[in-house]
């Protein structure tokens, strides 16, 4: 993810390595790499132009304090550090500020309307948001209002079964009326949240937008979220602008950022539309919905990782007491191959190892093209699984 952008910023940082001062020539040379990388990542030309101009204005001709006092003493700061700090601040400003909370209605139920083009991941995202509300102890009703795509209703029903959440659908009824009936049922049942999974099309057309306007008018949801496929680049921004113009949206969910998305949409969409990205869809499983944090994404682009994001992943999948017990075992020398495999399986639950590695601060210093061999962990697990219980407890017995 975002490899193209990160490569450009890394090249710019290297141009400033060892420099004792930042001249306009050096800055222009570094910004050339950044400009090319952003354009290759499909960031809007106007956004790139404004971003580069802001960085140049702050970087050139500014007096830099080479010594900075911190709680741990005096730290020497290089011109390269100063340039990176400017880039980080501007990237953060480009994508933020962000409020990832969802509005709550004055009376039950609170409505969340999912809109977007076909294939963007609306149905899966609707279930992910339902899962998020479930963790807060809310009661949910999912509404299958996508009657255009074959099997969309069945897909939502299956996702609802996984979560233990009811799915409302009545065949042969137009989506606006269907959503109105669902809202009335939720109000009668004192349900906390209703999530409407609406229809999409392969492209924006008047019939789709009119239908969505009628749905929104019928149920007046507190939150209208546009689900955008990050892999379509600048088309995501154009789509967002049109949806906002016709029905008005409150924020975005960017999906498929774990694929080979170049990341242009993530960097452009807030600047162009003025509406925030609220969540990132980073996988197929229902727990793979991250709150969007501009500072975390900016850190990953600049090669400094995202420690806060990494800790949130650990908190979601790792039992604190078990982790403490494992650490004691390791320090006492009682750590067995069974314990080791258990840890590998826990880490794999957190997602692809490559994605986790991106969040480590050391990742930016890795050689270009470095990839973690995920199959190696699979081979280790297979080897340990093939051993007898006694061999796992005491691997030395194999040598004997």
C-alpha positions in Angstrom: 0.0 0.0 0.0 1.2 3.5 -0.9 4.5 2.1 -2.1 4.7 4.6 -5.0 4.3 7.7 -2.7 6.6 6.3 0.0 9.3 5.7 -2.6 9.2 9.4 -3.8 9.4 10.7 -0.2 12.3 8.4 0.6 14.2 9.6 -2.5 13.6 13.2 -1.4 14.9 12.5 2.1 18.0 10.9 0.7 18.7 14.1 -1.4 18.9 16.0 1.8 21.1 13.5 3.7 24.3 15.0 4.9 23.4 18.6 3.9 24.2 21.4 6.3 21.7 23.9 4.8 18.5 23.8 2.8 19.0 25.9 -0.4 16.2 26.5 -2.9 18.1 24.3 -5.4 18.2 21.3 -3.0 14.6 21.7 -2.0 13.5 21.9 -5.7 15.5 18.7 -6.4 13.8 16.9 -3.5 10.4 18.2 -4.4 10.7 16.9 -7.9 10.8 13.4 -6.6 7.8 14.0 -4.4 5.8 15.6 -7.2 6.5 12.7 -9.6 5.6 10.1 -6.9 2.3 11.9 -6.0 1.3 12.1 -9.7 2.2 8.5 -10.3 0.1 7.6 -7.2 -2.9 9.3 -9.0 -3.2 12.2 -6.7 -5.1 15.1 -8.3 -2.7 17.5 -10.2 -4.2 20.6 -8.4 -3.7 18.9 -5.0 -0.1 18.0 -5.9 0.6 21.6 -7.1 -0.7 23.2 -3.9 1.0 20.6 -1.6 4.4 21.1 -3.3 4.0 24.9 -3.1 3.2 24.8 0.6 6.2 22.6 1.4 8.6 24.7 -0.7 7.3 27.9 1.0 8.0 26.5 4.5 11.3 24.8 3.6 13.1 27.6 1.8 14.7 30.5 3.6 13.6 29.4 7.1 16.0 29.6 10.0 16.4 26.1 11.5 17.4 25.5 15.1 20.0 22.8 14.9 19.7 22.0 18.6 16.4 21.2 20.2 15.9 20.8 24.0 13.8 17.9 25.0 13.0 16.2 28.3 15.9 13.8 27.7 18.4 16.6 27.0 19.6 18.4 23.8 19.0 16.8 20.4 20.8 17.8 17.3 18.4 18.4 14.4 19.6 18.2 10.7 18.1 20.1 7.7 16.8 16.7 6.6 14.8 16.3 9.8 13.4 19.7 9.4 12.3 19.0 5.8 10.7 15.7 6.8 8.8 17.4 9.7 7.4 19.9 7.2 6.3 17.1 4.8 4.7 15.2 7.7 2.7 18.2 8.9 1.6 19.0 5.3 0.5 15.4 4.6 -1.4 15.4 7.9 -3.1 18.7 7.0 -3.9 17.4 3.5 -5.9 14.4 4.9 -7.2 15.9 8.1 -8.5 17.0 10.5 -10.7 13.9 10.9 -13.6 13.1 13.2 -14.2 9.3 13.0 -17.3 9.4 15.2 -20.7 8.8 13.8 -23.6 11.1 14.6 -26.2 9.9 17.0 -29.9 10.7 16.5 -31.9 12.5 19.2 -34.4 9.6 19.1 -33.9 5.9 18.3 -33.0 4.6 15.8 -29.8 6.3 14.5 -29.6 5.8 10.7 -26.4 5.0 8.7 -26.9 5.0 4.9 -24.2 3.3 2.8 -23.9 4.6 -0.7 -21.4 4.1 -3.6 -20.7 2.4 -6.9 -21.2 -1.3 -7.5 -18.2 -3.3 -6.5 -16.8 -0.8 -4.0 -17.6 -3.0 -1.0 -20.7 -1.4 0.4 -22.3 -4.6 1.7 -19.2 -5.9 3.5 -18.6 -2.4 4.9 -22.2 -2.2 6.2 -21.5 -5.4 8.1 -18.2 -4.1 9.4 -19.9 -1.0 10.7 -22.6 -3.2 12.3 -19.8 -5.2 14.0 -18.3 -1.9 15.3 -21.6 -0.9 16.8 -22.0 -4.4 18.4 -18.8 -4.0 20.2 -20.3 -0.8 21.8 -23.3 -2.8 23.0 -25.8 -1.4 20.5 -28.7 -3.3 18.9 -28.6 -3.2 15.1 -30.9 -3.8 12.1 -29.3 -4.3 8.7 -31.5 -3.3 5.7 -31.0 -5.1 2.4 -32.1 -2.3 0.0 -29.8 -3.3 -2.9 -32.3 -5.0 -5.2 -30.2 -4.3 -8.3 -27.2 -6.6 -7.8 -28.0 -10.4 -7.9 -27.3 -12.1 -4.5 -26.8 -8.7 -2.7 -29.7 -9.5 -0.3 -28.4 -13.1 0.3 -24.8 -11.7 0.9 -26.1 -9.3 3.6 -28.2 -12.1 5.2 -25.1 -14.3 5.5 -23.1 -11.5 7.0 -26.0 -10.8 9.4 -26.0 -14.4 10.5 -22.2 -14.3 11.2 -22.8 -11.3 13.5 -26.1 -12.4 14.9 -27.8 -9.3 13.6 -31.3 -9.3 11.9 -31.6 -8.3 8.3 -34.7 -6.6 7.0 -35.9 -7.3 3.4 -39.3 -7.5 1.7 -39.3 -8.7 -1.9 -41.0 -6.8 -4.6 -40.9 -3.4 -2.8 -39.1 -0.3 -4.1 -36.0 0.6 -2.0 -37.4 4.0 -0.6 -40.5 2.3 0.7 -38.5 -0.7 1.9 -36.2 1.6 3.9 -39.2 3.5 5.3 -40.7 0.3 6.6 -37.4 -0.9 8.1 -37.1 2.5 9.9 -40.6 2.1 11.3 -39.9 -1.5 12.5 -36.7 -0.4 14.2 -38.5 2.5 15.9 -41.2 0.1 17.2 -38.5 -2.4 18.4 -36.4 0.4 20.0 -33.4 -0.7 17.9 -30.4 1.6 18.4 -29.0 1.7 14.9 -30.3 1.0 11.4 -27.8 0.5 8.6 -29.2 0.8 5.0 -27.2 -1.1 2.3 -28.3 0.7 -0.8 -27.8 -0.1 -4.5 -24.9 0.9 -6.6 -24.3 1.0 -10.4 -21.2 0.5 -12.5 -21.2 4.2 -13.2 -23.1 7.3 -11.9 -26.5 7.6 -13.6 -29.6 9.7 -12.9 -31.8 6.7 -12.0 -29.4 5.7 -9.2 -29.1 9.2 -7.8 -32.8 9.8 -7.9 -33.4 6.5 -6.0 -30.8 7.4 -3.3 -32.4 10.9 -2.9 -35.8 9.2 -2.3 -34.3 6.8 0.2 -32.6 9.6 2.1 -35.7 11.7 2.1 -37.8 8.8 3.4 -35.6 7.8 6.4 -33.4 11.0 7.0 -30.3 9.1 8.2 -28.0 10.9 10.6 -24.9 9.5 8.7 -24.5 9.1 5.0 -21.2 7.3 4.2 -19.8 7.0 0.7 -17.8 3.8 0.2 -15.0 4.4 -2.3 -12.8 1.8 -3.9 -9.2 3.1 -3.5 -8.0 1.1 -6.5 -9.9 3.4 -9.0 -7.7 6.4 -8.1 -8.9 9.8 -9.3 -12.2 8.4 -10.4 -13.0 7.9 -6.6 -12.6 11.7 -6.2 -14.8 12.5 -9.1 -17.4 10.0 -7.9 -17.3 11.5 -4.4 -17.9 15.0 -5.7 -21.0 13.9 -7.7 -22.5 11.9 -4.8 -21.9 14.9 -2.5 -23.5 17.3 -4.9 -26.6 15.2 -5.4 -27.4 13.6 -2.0 -24.9 15.1 0.5 -22.5 12.9 2.3 -20.9 13.1 5.8 -17.8 11.1 5.2 -16.0 8.3 3.3 -15.0 4.7 3.9 -12.0 3.9 1.6 -11.8 0.2 0.8 -9.2 -2.1 -0.8 -6.3 -0.1 0.5 -4.7 -3.5 1.4 -4.6 -4.3 -2.4 -2.3 -2.7 -4.9 -4.0 0.7 -4.5 -1.7 3.6 -5.3 -3.2 5.7 -2.5 -4.1 8.8 -4.6 -7.7 8.8 -3.5 -6.6 8.9 0.2 -4.5 11.9 -0.4 -6.9 13.8 -2.6 -10.4 13.2 -1.5 -10.5 15.4 1.6 -8.7 18.3 -0.1 -11.1 18.2 -3.1 -14.4 17.5 -1.4 -13.9 19.0 2.1 -15.4 15.8 3.6 -13.4 13.5 5.9 -12.3 9.9 5.4 -13.7 8.2 8.5 -12.7 4.6 8.0 -10.3 2.4 6.0 -11.3 -1.0 4.9 -8.2 -3.2 5.0 -9.4 -6.7 4.5 -12.4 -9.1 4.0 -13.0 -10.1 7.6 -15.6 -8.2 9.6 -13.1 -6.8 12.1 -10.9 -5.2 9.4 -12.2 -1.6 9.6 -9.7 0.9 10.9 -10.4 4.4 12.1 -8.7 6.8 9.7 -5.7 8.5 11.4 -3.9 11.1 9.1 -0.8 11.2 11.3 -0.5 7.4 11.1 -0.8 7.3 7.3 1.6 10.3 7.0 4.1 8.4 9.2 3.9 5.3 7.0 4.3 7.3 3.8 7.5 8.9 5.2 8.8 5.5 6.3 8.4 6.1 10.1 5.7 3.5 10.6 2.6 3.8 12.7 3.2 2.7 16.3 -0.3 3.8 17.5 -2.0 1.8 14.8 0.2 -1.2 15.5 -0.7 -1.0 19.2 -4.4 -0.9 18.4 -4.0 -4.0 16.3 -2.3 -5.8 19.2 -5.0 -4.7 21.7 -7.7 -6.0 19.4 -6.2 -9.5 19.0 -3.8 -10.1 21.9 -4.9 -11.0 25.4 -2.9 -8.9 27.8 -2.7 -11.5 30.6 -1.7 -14.2 28.1 1.0 -11.9 26.6 2.4 -11.3 30.1 2.4 -15.1 30.9 4.2 -15.8 27.6 6.8 -13.1 28.4 7.5 -14.7 31.8 7.8 -18.1 30.1 10.3 -16.8 27.6 12.4 -15.1 30.3 12.4 -18.2 32.5 13.4 -20.5 29.6 10.1 -22.5 29.7 9.0 -21.2 26.3 8.1 -24.3 24.1 7.5 -24.7 20.4 3.7 -24.9 21.2 3.9 -21.4 22.7 5.9 -20.2 19.7 3.3 -21.5 17.2 0.5 -20.0 19.3 2.1 -16.6 18.9 2.6 -17.0 15.2 -1.2 -17.8 14.8 -2.1 -14.8 17.0 0.0 -12.5 14.8 -1.5 -13.9 11.6 -5.0 -13.0 12.9 -3.9 -9.4 12.8 -3.6 -9.5 9.0 -0.8 -10.0 6.4 2.6 -9.8 8.0 3.7 -7.3 5.2 1.0 -4.9 6.4 2.1 -5.2 10.0 5.7 -4.6 9.0 4.7 -1.3 7.4 3.6 0.0 10.8 7.0 -0.7 12.4 9.3 2.4 12.4 12.2 0.3 11.0 10.3 -0.5 7.8 11.3 2.8 6.1 15.0 1.7 6.4 14.4 -1.6 4.7 15.9 -2.1 1.2 13.6 -1.2 -1.7 11.4 -4.1 -2.8 11.8 -5.9 0.6 9.0 -8.3 1.2 8.4 -10.5 4.2 8.1 -14.2 3.2 4.7 -15.1 4.7 5.1 -18.7 3.5 8.1 -19.2 5.8 5.8 -18.9 8.9 3.5 -21.4 7.3 6.4 -23.9 6.9 7.4 -23.4 10.6 3.8 -24.1 11.8 3.6 -27.2 9.5 7.0 -28.5 10.9 5.9 -28.0 14.5 2.5 -29.6 13.8 4.2 -32.7 12.4 6.0 -33.3 15.7 4.8 -35.4 18.6 3.6 -33.6 21.8 6.8 -34.7 23.5 9.0 -33.3 20.8 7.3 -30.0 20.9 7.9 -29.8 24.7 11.5 -30.9 24.4 12.9 -30.3 20.9 16.4 -31.6 22.1 14.9 -35.1 21.9 15.2 -34.9 18.1 19.0 -34.8 18.3 19.0 -37.7 20.7 
